[in-house]
Amino acid sequence: MAEIVEIRFKEGGKVYYFDPDGKALKRGDHAIVETARGIECGEVVSGNREIADEEIKNPLKPVIRKATEEDLRTVEENHIKEKKALKICEEKIAAHGLDMKLCDVEYTFDGKESMQRLSRYAIGRFLSVITDEKMVKQYVQETLKENGYPEDLGLTNDRNIPPEGTVVKFSKPEYIESTASDSIGNAWRYWTSIVSDSIAYITEFYHEKQTKEFRQHNGIDLASRQGARILAPFAAKAWTSKDERGGIIIGLVRQKDVILFMHCDQLLYLDGQDVMQGDPIATVGVTGHTTGPHAHIVTGLIDPNGDKRIGNVKYRVIDPMKWYYRFKPTLF
């Protein structure tokens, strides 16, 4: 028998065996190990346990150490740099009119995530559109077919949950003609990058007034896993509030504008504290009126005659997409 711990290096990624080397690790811990790519930090998905020797295909590499707070900060900084590099690359492709695109999205399922959620992310990433059930259903079927899987792969209660270890490549759906990627693609990628969830996606846009097609909606909704950290898009002063509809709210105020995140679970800053760009300020939650974990994001311009208030500042609401193109923010 051999003692092992199971570690993975990205959400939904493949799980690998390592020798704990006398260290006690539990599920949810992070550990520093050596891999073929060098020294990496991974999440422990199964703590110390014993397995039969014949289950081990290759010699086990030892865990170097349990990850420290400094290690985790470094991982977060690298994650932010990765998102920034991706955004710059996409902007360069668009600016030079290059007939090319970045690689397709490949995902290794963990036996818990659904094809439907990944499909909503992928369609949004490629086309910058809000998905509906019909669109998602067709995309799931086409994607499973393209990858050589049956349409009922992992089908449970109208959701496809592929078995752990299943690898699926998600490609741009050429048959979907509706696309806003040319007009708001950069803004879409920006907003979906301010939470620590690699498959976050927008579920509703801003609508100033109610119409036959849309309800009045004063911000955008960003679907994400519960507990994902919301990162400050700019340096500012934090203000918090709470109400029945918006739940737990954190707002960031600077010289000309404000941004609010609603439905938070946990606040990481207090009223009046200074926030640095890229700092985790709260976690995505389900407080207030909500049908699932997401951040309702409201942007505004500071205006002494504004009809909204956060802390001691009045402001008027503007479309978050227009806010993006007005202030041209950069990732952290």
ABEGO torsion letter per residue (X at the ends): XBBBBBBBABBGBBBBBBBAGGBBBBBGBBBBBBBAAEBBBBBBABBBBBBBAAABABBBBBBABBBBAAAAAAAAAAAAAAAAAAAAAAAAAAAAGBBBBBBBBBBBBAGABBAAAAAAAAAAAAAGBBBBAAAAAAAAAAAAAAAGBBAABGBBGGBBBBBBGBBBBBBBBAABABBAAAAAAAAAAAAAAABBBAABBBABBBBABBBAABBBBABBBBBBBBGBBBBBABBBBBBBBBBAAAEBBBBBBBAABBBBBBGBABBABBBGBBBBBGBBABBBBABEBBAEBBBBBBBBBBBAABABBBEABBBBBBBAAAAAAAAGBBBX
